[in-house]
Amino acid sequence: MSTVNFSVPEEVKQAFNETFLGQNKSAIIAELMLEAVERAQRRQRGHEAIARILERRMHAPIVTEEKIQAAREAGRP
């Protein structure tokens, strides 16, 4: 197991200690860190997905309103 040292404002430390009184604070910090990592990874995957969509749009054929309307009408019974 690794040790991590970091500084936080005193009021954050007090609120954390009061909120998690009697609990395994190391386990709580590890869980919070893991949640933060997962959140950041999801955000990064979202940014990458948007970049891929925008890249594809740059190479997509241009369709006019007339072609869209014609396709809609052709698909109606």
C-alpha positions in Angstrom: 0.0 0.0 0.0 1.3 3.5 -0.8 1.2 6.6 1.3 0.0 9.9 -0.2 0.5 13.3 1.5 -1.3 16.4 0.4 -2.5 19.7 2.0 -6.1 20.7 2.3 -7.6 23.8 4.0 -8.2 23.3 7.7 -12.0 23.6 7.4 -12.1 20.8 4.8 -10.0 18.6 7.1 -12.3 19.3 10.0 -15.5 18.8 8.0 -14.1 15.5 6.7 -13.1 14.3 10.1 -16.5 15.2 11.6 -18.4 13.6 8.7 -16.5 10.4 8.7 -15.9 10.1 12.5 -15.2 6.5 13.5 -14.7 5.3 9.9 -11.6 4.1 8.0 -10.6 7.4 6.5 -7.8 5.9 4.4 -10.4 3.6 2.7 -12.7 6.6 2.2 -10.0 8.7 0.6 -9.0 5.8 -1.6 -12.6 5.4 -2.7 -13.0 9.1 -3.4 -9.7 9.2 -5.4 -10.9 6.2 -7.5 -14.2 8.0 -8.1 -12.3 11.1 -9.2 -10.2 9.1 -11.6 -13.2 7.3 -13.1 -15.0 10.7 -13.5 -12.0 12.2 -15.3 -11.7 9.2 -17.6 -15.4 9.4 -18.5 -15.0 13.1 -19.2 -11.9 12.3 -21.4 -13.8 9.6 -23.3 -16.6 12.0 -23.9 -14.3 14.7 -25.3 -12.7 12.1 -27.6 -16.1 10.9 -28.8 -17.1 14.5 -29.6 -13.9 15.0 -31.5 -14.5 11.8 -33.5 -18.0 13.0 -34.4 -16.9 16.4 -35.4 -14.1 14.9 -37.6 -16.6 12.6 -39.3 -19.0 15.6 -39.9 -16.2 17.4 -41.7 -16.1 14.5 -44.3 -19.8 13.8 -44.5 -21.6 14.6 -47.7 -23.7 17.8 -47.7 -27.4 17.1 -48.0 -29.7 20.0 -49.1 -33.1 20.7 -47.6 -34.7 19.6 -50.9 -33.1 16.2 -50.7 -34.1 15.8 -47.1 -37.7 16.7 -47.9 -37.8 14.4 -51.0 -36.5 11.5 -48.8 -39.2 12.2 -46.2 -41.9 12.2 -48.9 -40.6 9.1 -50.6 -40.8 7.3 -47.3 -44.4 8.1 -46.6 -47.1 5.6 -47.7 
